Amino acid sequence: MTASIDDLVAGLATVRDEELTSGPGARELLAAITAERPEAVRAPRPRYARLLPAGAAATAMAAMALVALTGAGPEPVRTYANAAVAIEHKGEVYEVRVKDAYADQREFAEAFAKLGLNVRLSIVPVSPRSERRVLSFGGTAEGDDRQMPTGGRTREVDVTPFTCPPAGACPLTLRLSGDVHSPMEVTLGRRARPGEVYADDPPQQGDPLKRLKLRGLTVADALARLRGNGLGAVYEIGSFTPGGSGSWFTPAPSWRPAPGRRVTGAWLHSSQVATLMVSPAEGDPQPTPTG
């Protein structure tokens, strides 16, 4: 008789199905299984990519490119410009081109500082004959005591204004050379606006007042002549020597000389006002002490 496949397989088993739950074999098998400590299963370690934000990555790349281009470091600044002025360093010379003579003068100081210079440039209103002239330059209080009242050259520094060609307007331009790294002040004349007080020093006695022949007139006659030419007057007390030098001081604005006093000097105070000087007399105000 042929045995079935199921009977043959069942004959191979050492533990019968009915013994798995209640027999000694079942208990031995269960004890063996529970005695084994299960091996811990490690979760796969996550991998993270370090990413930079787009802006930071671009900045880092730009910084690396800058380092690669500059090599040993940034070059010294040789040119700088803002809305008021442009300065260019050419060899031993600094060429200064004033783009806006009426600008806030702190903008001039900013430009010089960018090139490592301690220069204070003052641009002041002047009478027509003093436009584009260097009125003074020299060391500042924190520097030395160099002073050149009429501008020009000292042993250490050369300040040269450019003359404007006859064809028309051009920028105010200076060349600075020599010991320009010491603290220094430069005063340059520009065209005055209508009514601006002229900063010329010494005062200019000449056109257009020369034709009015005010010197020697009484104050009353001089005032009449000025008014006839659309000019007002302010006053100084002082005198000139035959050689042309002189000394004077400004009294309070409310002071007026007597109409019959003689005019000893006259010059333009602004485009709309003339200065009349009279010699000192008894009862006049006294100059304010200085120092």
Secondary structure as UniProt FT lines:
FT   HELIX           5..12
FT   HELIX           17..19
FT   TURN            20..22
FT   HELIX           24..35
FT   HELIX           54..70
FT   TURN            71..72
FT   STRAND          79..81
FT   STRAND          85..90
FT   TURN            91..92
FT   STRAND          93..98
FT   TURN            101..102
FT   HELIX           106..114
FT   TURN            115..116
FT   STRAND          119..126
FT   HELIX           128..130
FT   TURN            131..132
FT   STRAND          134..139
FT   TURN            141..142
FT   STRAND          147..148
FT   TURN            149..150
FT   STRAND          157..161
FT   TURN            166..167
FT   STRAND          172..178
FT   TURN            180..181
FT   STRAND          184..191
FT   TURN            194..195
FT   TURN            207..209
FT   HELIX           210..212
FT   TURN            215..216
FT   HELIX           219..228
FT   TURN            229..230
FT   STRAND          232..240
FT   TURN            242..243
FT   STRAND          246..249
FT   TURN            253..254
FT   TURN            259..260
FT   STRAND          262..268
FT   STRAND          273..278
FT   TURN            282..283
//
